[in-house]
């Protein structure tokens, strides 16, 4: 029906906007433009229930030297479905958090059934 076709078109357009927002944020992060990257990921986190924007926010905060905000973003990522401790432990951008007790506790908590 026409309503279903419109719903599918709108859903596809919304997904495209989400992908573009994440990709723009990743480009800004790679360029070292942390404030711009943060804005992109923050916006995407507000329109998505996915953990991915929160993980990218954590990477952005870690790269800019703000471990406290990085840990908050990681906690948000876990609340939004991130369950794999190895994903965090092996993330090169999160290596600066490796010695942080809060980071170690998060990894331990994720490893427990």
N, C-alpha and C positions, 0 to 999 in steps of 0.2 A: 504494500500500500504506500501511498505518498508519505504518510507520517513516518513509517518505518524507514523509507528511503532518506527522508530528511534527517532523521535521527542518526543514521549511519554516516551521512555527510558531515553533520555537526561533530560527531564523535571523532571522525578521521581528522577534521580540521583542528580539534582540540588536541589530539595526540601530536599532530605536526607542530603545534605551538609549544607543547611541552618539550619535544625533542629539540626544537630550535633554541629554547631557553637554556636547556642543559648544555647543548653544544656551544652556545655563546659564552656561558659561564666557564666551560672548560678552556676555551680559547683565551679568555681573560686570565684565568689561573695560570696557564702556561706562559703567558706574557708577563706574569708578576703583577698584574693589576688586581690586587686582592679585594679592594672595595667594590669594583665592578663585578668580579666573580661572585662575591658574597651577595650582591643584589640579585643577580640572576638566580642563584641557588635558593636564596630566601624566597623569592617569588614562586619558584617551582615547588618549594616545600609547602607553600600555602595552598596550592591548587592540586596537590597530589597526596595520596595516602601511602606512597611508596617510600622506602628507606633511602633510595638512591640520592635524592637531593640533600638529605641530611648528612650522608656520608661525604658528599662533595663539599658541603659546608664545613665539616670537620677537617677535611684535607686543606681547605682554604685557610681556616683559622690556624691549623698547625703550621702551614707554610709561612704564615705571617707572624708566627711566634706567640700566638695567643692560645696557650694550651688549655686554659680554663674554658674558653668558649668552644674549643675543639672537643673537649670532653662532654660538654653539654650537648653539642650536635651529635656526638656518637651515642649518647643516651637516647636522644630523639630517634636516631636511626634504629636502635634496638627496639624502641617502643613501636616503630612503624614496620617491624618485621625482619630486621637484620638478625640472623641467628648464627652465622658462621664466624667463629673466633679466628679461624685461619685467614679469612678475608681481611680482617683488621691487622692481624699479626704480620701478614706478608705485604701489606700496602706500603709502598716506599715513601709516600708522603706522610704516613703516620709514624714513621720510625723515630721521629723526634720525641714522640710520646712514650717510647718503649720503656724508659726508666721511671715514668710517672706511676706511682702506686695506684692511682685511680684507673689508669689504663690497664694495668696488670689485673686489678680486681675485675674489671669489665670482661677481660679475656677469660679469667677463671670462671666467672658467672656464666658466660656463654657456653663454656665447655661442659658444664654440669647439666645432666638430663632433666 
